[in-house]
Amino acid sequence: MTERSALSELAGLVARSPLASSNEAVRRRALNGLVARMAPHSQRRSVGELLSAVLALSARTRRVALPPVAVDIDVFSPDGCRAVELDLGR
Protein backbone atom coordinates (compact mmCIF):
# COMPACT_ATOMS: atom_id res chain seq x y z
CA MET A 1 0.00 0.00 0.00
CA THR A 2 1.42 3.34 -0.95
CA GLU A 3 1.61 6.22 1.48
CA ARG A 4 -0.90 8.24 -0.54
CA SER A 5 -3.56 5.51 -0.55
CA ALA A 6 -3.08 4.91 3.19
CA LEU A 7 -3.62 8.61 3.85
CA SER A 8 -6.70 8.75 1.65
CA GLU A 9 -8.09 5.67 3.41
CA LEU A 10 -7.46 7.34 6.77
CA ALA A 11 -9.17 10.53 5.59
CA GLY A 12 -12.25 8.52 4.63
CA LEU A 13 -12.46 6.87 8.03
CA VAL A 14 -15.81 7.40 9.70
CA ALA A 15 -16.01 7.16 13.48
CA ARG A 16 -18.40 4.41 14.52
CA SER A 17 -18.24 5.04 18.26
CA PRO A 18 -21.42 6.28 19.91
CA LEU A 19 -19.22 8.88 21.60
CA ALA A 20 -18.63 10.48 18.17
CA SER A 21 -22.33 10.69 17.39
CA SER A 22 -23.87 14.04 16.53
CA ASN A 23 -26.86 13.19 18.74
CA GLU A 24 -26.38 14.55 22.27
CA ALA A 25 -28.56 11.84 23.89
CA VAL A 26 -26.60 9.03 22.24
CA ARG A 27 -23.28 10.54 23.37
CA ARG A 28 -24.52 11.04 26.94
CA ARG A 29 -25.86 7.45 27.13
CA ALA A 30 -22.52 6.06 25.87
CA LEU A 31 -20.57 8.20 28.34
CA ASN A 32 -22.82 7.18 31.24
CA GLY A 33 -22.32 3.52 30.29
CA LEU A 34 -18.53 3.96 30.35
CA VAL A 35 -18.65 5.65 33.75
CA ALA A 36 -20.92 2.95 35.18
CA ARG A 37 -18.55 0.18 34.01
CA MET A 38 -15.48 1.95 35.39
CA ALA A 39 -16.96 2.90 38.78
CA PRO A 40 -16.15 0.54 41.64
CA HIS A 41 -19.07 -1.65 42.59
CA SER A 42 -20.25 -1.24 46.15
CA GLN A 43 -21.56 -4.74 46.67
CA ARG A 44 -21.81 -6.20 50.13
CA ARG A 45 -19.28 -8.87 50.88
CA SER A 46 -19.82 -11.83 53.10
CA VAL A 47 -17.83 -12.37 56.28
CA GLY A 48 -16.02 -15.27 54.63
CA GLU A 49 -14.85 -13.12 51.74
CA LEU A 50 -13.61 -10.40 54.08
CA LEU A 51 -11.85 -12.93 56.28
CA SER A 52 -10.09 -14.52 53.29
CA ALA A 53 -8.94 -11.07 52.14
CA VAL A 54 -7.54 -10.29 55.60
CA LEU A 55 -5.78 -13.67 55.80
CA ALA A 56 -4.24 -13.21 52.35
CA LEU A 57 -2.95 -9.75 53.26
CA SER A 58 -1.52 -10.95 56.58
CA ALA A 59 0.23 -13.89 54.88
CA ARG A 60 1.74 -11.52 52.33
CA THR A 61 2.89 -9.21 55.12
CA ARG A 62 4.53 -12.11 56.98
CA ARG A 63 6.36 -13.20 53.83
CA VAL A 64 7.67 -9.68 53.26
CA ALA A 65 8.75 -9.26 56.89
CA LEU A 66 10.60 -12.57 57.14
CA PRO A 67 14.18 -12.85 55.91
CA PRO A 68 14.63 -14.40 52.47
CA VAL A 69 15.45 -18.09 52.26
CA ALA A 70 18.18 -19.61 50.11
CA VAL A 71 18.08 -23.29 49.14
CA ASP A 72 21.16 -25.17 47.94
CA ILE A 73 20.65 -28.65 46.51
CA ASP A 74 23.51 -30.97 45.66
CA VAL A 75 22.87 -34.26 43.86
CA PHE A 76 25.60 -36.86 43.82
CA SER A 77 26.05 -39.79 41.49
CA PRO A 78 26.59 -43.30 42.90
CA ASP A 79 30.38 -42.95 42.54
CA GLY A 80 30.36 -39.84 44.81
CA CYS A 81 30.83 -37.18 42.13
CA ARG A 82 28.58 -34.16 42.09
CA ALA A 83 25.92 -34.67 39.41
CA VAL A 84 23.75 -31.55 39.81
CA GLU A 85 24.06 -28.39 41.87
CA LEU A 86 21.12 -25.99 42.19
CA ASP A 87 21.17 -22.67 43.99
CA LEU A 88 17.65 -21.31 44.50
CA GLY A 89 18.62 -18.14 46.37
CA ARG A 90 17.34 -14.66 45.75
PyRosetta script that sets phi, psi and omega in degrees:
from pyrosetta import init, pose_from_sequence

init()
pose = pose_from_sequence("MTERSALSELAGLVARSPLASSNEAVRRRALNGLVARMAPHSQRRSVGELLSAVLALSARTRRVALPPVAVDIDVFSPDGCRAVELDLGR")
pose.set_psi(1, 130.2)
pose.set_omega(1, 179.6)
pose.set_phi(2, -77.6)
pose.set_psi(2, 163.5)
pose.set_omega(2, -178.7)
pose.set_phi(3, -64.8)
pose.set_psi(3, -36.5)
pose.set_omega(3, -178.3)
pose.set_phi(4, -67.4)
pose.set_psi(4, -41.5)
pose.set_omega(4, -179.3)
pose.set_phi(5, -71.4)
pose.set_psi(5, -32.3)
pose.set_omega(5, 177.0)
pose.set_phi(6, -66.3)
pose.set_psi(6, -39.9)
pose.set_omega(6, 178.4)
pose.set_phi(7, -68.0)
pose.set_psi(7, -39.0)
pose.set_omega(7, 179.4)
pose.set_phi(8, -69.5)
pose.set_psi(8, -33.6)
pose.set_omega(8, 175.9)
pose.set_phi(9, -67.0)
pose.set_psi(9, -39.9)
pose.set_omega(9, 177.7)
pose.set_phi(10, -66.1)
pose.set_psi(10, -37.4)
pose.set_omega(10, 179.5)
pose.set_phi(11, -66.8)
pose.set_psi(11, -29.8)
pose.set_omega(11, -179.8)
pose.set_phi(12, -86.9)
pose.set_psi(12, 2.8)
pose.set_omega(12, -178.5)
pose.set_phi(13, -68.1)
pose.set_psi(13, 131.3)
pose.set_omega(13, 179.1)
pose.set_phi(14, -111.9)
pose.set_psi(14, 128.6)
pose.set_omega(14, -179.8)
pose.set_phi(15, -67.9)
pose.set_psi(15, 131.2)
pose.set_omega(15, -179.4)
pose.set_phi(16, -107.3)
pose.set_psi(16, 0.5)
pose.set_omega(16, -179.8)
pose.set_phi(17, -72.6)
pose.set_psi(17, 141.4)
pose.set_omega(17, 175.5)
pose.set_phi(18, -64.9)
pose.set_psi(18, -19.5)
pose.set_omega(18, 177.6)
pose.set_phi(19, -70.2)
pose.set_psi(19, -20.9)
pose.set_omega(19, -180.0)
pose.set_phi(20, -96.1)
pose.set_psi(20, 8.6)
pose.set_omega(20, -178.2)
pose.set_phi(21, -69.6)
pose.set_psi(21, 151.7)
pose.set_omega(21, 176.9)
pose.set_phi(22, -81.5)
pose.set_psi(22, -14.3)
pose.set_omega(22, 179.7)
pose.set_phi(23, -82.9)
pose.set_psi(23, 122.3)
pose.set_omega(23, -177.6)
pose.set_phi(24, -62.0)
pose.set_psi(24, -39.9)
pose.set_omega(24, -177.6)
pose.set_phi(25, -66.4)
pose.set_psi(25, -39.2)
pose.set_omega(25, 179.2)
pose.set_phi(26, -66.0)
pose.set_psi(26, -42.9)
pose.set_omega(26, 178.5)
pose.set_phi(27, -63.2)
pose.set_psi(27, -44.1)
pose.set_omega(27, -178.5)
pose.set_phi(28, -64.4)
pose.set_psi(28, -41.1)
pose.set_omega(28, 178.8)
pose.set_phi(29, -63.5)
pose.set_psi(29, -41.8)
pose.set_omega(29, 178.9)
pose.set_phi(30, -65.8)
pose.set_psi(30, -41.5)
pose.set_omega(30, 179.6)
pose.set_phi(31, -66.6)
pose.set_psi(31, -41.8)
pose.set_omega(31, 177.3)
pose.set_phi(32, -63.4)
pose.set_psi(32, -36.2)
pose.set_omega(32, 176.9)
pose.set_phi(33, -65.1)
pose.set_psi(33, -40.7)
pose.set_omega(33, 177.4)
pose.set_phi(34, -63.2)
pose.set_psi(34, -44.7)
pose.set_omega(34, -179.4)
pose.set_phi(35, -63.9)
pose.set_psi(35, -41.9)
pose.set_omega(35, -179.3)
pose.set_phi(36, -64.1)
pose.set_psi(36, -36.7)
pose.set_omega(36, 179.8)
pose.set_phi(37, -74.7)
pose.set_psi(37, -28.2)
pose.set_omega(37, -178.0)
pose.set_phi(38, -87.0)
pose.set_psi(38, -22.6)
pose.set_omega(38, -177.2)
pose.set_phi(39, -68.9)
pose.set_psi(39, 142.8)
pose.set_omega(39, 177.5)
pose.set_phi(40, -67.5)
pose.set_psi(40, 140.4)
pose.set_omega(40, -179.4)
pose.set_phi(41, -83.9)
pose.set_psi(41, 131.9)
pose.set_omega(41, -179.3)
pose.set_phi(42, -100.6)
pose.set_psi(42, 62.5)
pose.set_omega(42, 179.1)
pose.set_phi(43, -87.6)
pose.set_psi(43, 148.7)
pose.set_omega(43, 178.6)
pose.set_phi(44, -75.9)
pose.set_psi(44, 138.2)
pose.set_omega(44, 179.3)
pose.set_phi(45, -107.4)
pose.set_psi(45, 149.0)
pose.set_omega(45, 179.5)
pose.set_phi(46, -77.3)
pose.set_psi(46, 164.9)
pose.set_omega(46, 179.6)
pose.set_phi(47, -61.8)
pose.set_psi(47, -38.0)
pose.set_omega(47, 179.3)
pose.set_phi(48, -62.6)
pose.set_psi(48, -41.0)
pose.set_omega(48, 178.3)
pose.set_phi(49, -66.2)
pose.set_psi(49, -41.9)
pose.set_omega(49, 178.2)
pose.set_phi(50, -66.0)
pose.set_psi(50, -40.4)
pose.set_omega(50, 178.8)
pose.set_phi(51, -64.2)
pose.set_psi(51, -41.4)
pose.set_omega(51, 179.0)
pose.set_phi(52, -66.0)
pose.set_psi(52, -34.6)
pose.set_omega(52, 177.0)
pose.set_phi(53, -66.5)
pose.set_psi(53, -42.3)
pose.set_omega(53, 178.9)
pose.set_phi(54, -64.7)
pose.set_psi(54, -42.5)
pose.set_omega(54, 179.5)
pose.set_phi(55, -64.8)
pose.set_psi(55, -39.4)
pose.set_omega(55, 178.4)
pose.set_phi(56, -64.7)
pose.set_psi(56, -42.3)
pose.set_omega(56, 178.9)
pose.set_phi(57, -66.8)
pose.set_psi(57, -38.0)
pose.set_omega(57, -179.9)
pose.set_phi(58, -70.1)
pose.set_psi(58, -36.3)
pose.set_omega(58, 177.1)
pose.set_phi(59, -65.5)
pose.set_psi(59, -40.2)
pose.set_omega(59, 178.0)
pose.set_phi(60, -64.4)
pose.set_psi(60, -40.4)
pose.set_omega(60, 179.2)
pose.set_phi(61, -64.3)
pose.set_psi(61, -41.7)
pose.set_omega(61, 177.5)
pose.set_phi(62, -62.1)
pose.set_psi(62, -42.3)
pose.set_omega(62, -179.4)
pose.set_phi(63, -64.0)
pose.set_psi(63, -37.8)
pose.set_omega(63, -179.7)
pose.set_phi(64, -71.0)
pose.set_psi(64, -36.6)
pose.set_omega(64, -176.2)
pose.set_phi(65, -75.6)
pose.set_psi(65, -29.5)
pose.set_omega(65, -177.8)
pose.set_phi(66, -75.5)
pose.set_psi(66, 151.9)
pose.set_omega(66, 177.9)
pose.set_phi(67, -67.6)
pose.set_psi(67, 150.2)
pose.set_omega(67, 179.3)
pose.set_phi(68, -66.1)
pose.set_psi(68, 152.9)
pose.set_omega(68, -178.0)
pose.set_phi(69, -110.4)
pose.set_psi(69, 137.7)
pose.set_omega(69, 174.8)
pose.set_phi(70, -115.4)
pose.set_psi(70, 136.6)
pose.set_omega(70, -178.8)
pose.set_phi(71, -121.1)
pose.set_psi(71, 124.6)
pose.set_omega(71, 174.4)
pose.set_phi(72, -112.6)
pose.set_psi(72, 128.3)
pose.set_omega(72, 179.6)
pose.set_phi(73, -123.2)
pose.set_psi(73, 125.0)
pose.set_omega(73, 174.4)
pose.set_phi(74, -115.2)
pose.set_psi(74, 132.6)
pose.set_omega(74, 177.8)
pose.set_phi(75, -118.1)
pose.set_psi(75, 128.2)
pose.set_omega(75, -177.9)
pose.set_phi(76, -111.0)
pose.set_psi(76, 146.1)
pose.set_omega(76, 176.2)
pose.set_phi(77, -80.1)
pose.set_psi(77, 167.1)
pose.set_omega(77, -178.7)
pose.set_phi(78, -58.2)
pose.set_psi(78, -27.5)
pose.set_omega(78, -179.6)
pose.set_phi(79, -85.6)
pose.set_psi(79, 4.7)
pose.set_omega(79, 174.7)
pose.set_phi(80, 94.0)
pose.set_psi(80, -1.6)
pose.set_omega(80, 178.3)
pose.set_phi(81, -84.2)
pose.set_psi(81, 149.4)
pose.set_omega(81, 178.6)
pose.set_phi(82, -70.1)
pose.set_psi(82, 126.5)
pose.set_omega(82, -178.6)
pose.set_phi(83, -98.1)
pose.set_psi(83, -44.6)
pose.set_omega(83, -177.2)
pose.set_phi(84, -142.2)
pose.set_psi(84, 140.2)
pose.set_omega(84, 173.7)
pose.set_phi(85, -132.0)
pose.set_psi(85, 121.8)
pose.set_omega(85, 179.1)
pose.set_phi(86, -117.4)
pose.set_psi(86, 136.5)
pose.set_omega(86, 175.1)
pose.set_phi(87, -122.3)
pose.set_psi(87, 108.4)
pose.set_omega(87, -176.4)
pose.set_phi(88, -105.2)
pose.set_psi(88, 46.4)
pose.set_omega(88, 178.9)
pose.set_phi(89, -90.7)
pose.set_psi(89, 169.9)
pose.set_omega(89, -180.0)
pose.set_phi(90, -80.1)
pose.dump_pdb("model.pdb")
